[in-house]
Amino acid sequence: MTTTTIGYPKIVSRSEWEAARKQLLLKEKELTRLRDQLNADRRRLPMVKIEKDYLFEGPDGKVRLLDLSEGRRQLIAYHFMFDPT
């Protein structure tokens, strides 16, 4: 049986902790700004008009894409590609 020792952060004074916390807060705020900018960029991506009349098999038979979205004219779909290995 092996014993694992937990590596705790060092113990510092309150003023050292506050300084470290302020530095971390600056990084957190920058990350939030970057995420907000990325989300805004994503919302501004161009759209693709769907020309094909897609049919799907539903519980009540065949339905069109527009029927699946309950008449809403916009559909947001994310495209994911995975490496098969």
C-alpha positions as CSV (number, residue, x, y, z in Angstrom):
1,M,0.0,0.0,0.0
2,T,1.4,3.4,-0.9
3,T,0.7,6.6,0.9
4,T,0.2,9.8,-1.1
5,T,1.1,13.1,0.4
6,I,-1.0,16.1,-0.5
7,G,1.0,19.2,-1.6
8,Y,-0.6,22.1,0.1
9,P,0.2,25.7,-0.9
10,K,2.6,27.5,1.4
11,I,1.3,29.5,4.4
12,V,1.9,33.2,4.2
13,S,0.8,36.4,6.0
14,R,-2.5,38.0,5.3
15,S,-0.9,40.8,3.4
16,E,1.0,38.4,1.1
17,W,-2.3,36.4,0.5
18,E,-4.1,39.7,-0.4
19,A,-1.4,40.6,-2.9
20,A,-1.5,37.2,-4.4
21,R,-5.3,37.3,-4.6
22,K,-5.3,40.7,-6.3
23,Q,-2.9,39.3,-8.9
24,L,-5.1,36.4,-9.5
25,L,-8.2,38.6,-9.7
26,L,-6.5,40.6,-12.5
27,K,-6.0,37.4,-14.5
28,E,-9.6,36.3,-13.8
29,K,-10.9,39.6,-15.1
30,E,-8.7,39.5,-18.2
31,L,-10.0,35.9,-18.9
32,T,-13.6,37.2,-18.5
33,R,-13.0,40.0,-21.0
34,L,-11.4,37.6,-23.5
35,R,-14.3,35.2,-23.1
36,D,-16.8,38.0,-23.6
37,Q,-14.9,39.1,-26.8
38,L,-14.8,35.5,-28.1
39,N,-18.6,35.1,-27.5
40,A,-19.2,38.5,-29.3
41,D,-17.1,37.3,-32.2
42,R,-19.0,34.0,-32.4
43,R,-22.3,35.9,-32.5
44,R,-21.0,38.0,-35.4
45,L,-20.1,34.9,-37.5
46,P,-21.8,34.9,-40.9
47,M,-24.8,32.7,-41.5
48,V,-25.4,30.0,-44.2
49,K,-28.8,29.8,-45.8
50,I,-30.1,26.2,-45.9
51,E,-31.3,25.5,-49.4
52,K,-32.0,21.8,-49.1
53,D,-35.4,20.7,-47.8
54,Y,-34.3,18.3,-45.0
55,L,-36.8,15.6,-43.9
56,F,-36.6,13.9,-40.6
57,E,-38.6,10.9,-39.2
58,G,-40.4,12.0,-36.1
59,P,-42.9,10.2,-33.8
60,D,-45.8,11.6,-36.1
61,G,-44.1,10.8,-39.4
62,K,-41.8,12.8,-41.6
63,V,-41.2,16.5,-40.7
64,R,-39.2,19.3,-42.3
65,L,-36.4,21.1,-40.5
66,L,-38.6,24.2,-40.1
67,D,-41.2,22.0,-38.4
68,L,-38.6,20.7,-35.9
69,S,-37.8,24.2,-34.9
70,E,-41.5,25.1,-34.4
71,G,-41.5,27.7,-37.2
72,R,-38.4,29.5,-36.1
73,R,-36.5,30.8,-39.1
74,Q,-33.0,30.7,-37.4
75,L,-31.1,27.6,-36.3
76,I,-27.8,27.7,-34.6
77,A,-25.7,24.6,-35.1
78,Y,-22.1,24.1,-34.0
79,H,-19.8,22.1,-36.1
80,F,-17.5,19.7,-34.2
81,M,-14.8,17.6,-35.8
82,F,-13.1,14.9,-33.9
83,D,-9.8,13.1,-34.6
84,P,-10.7,9.4,-35.1
85,T,-7.6,8.2,-33.4
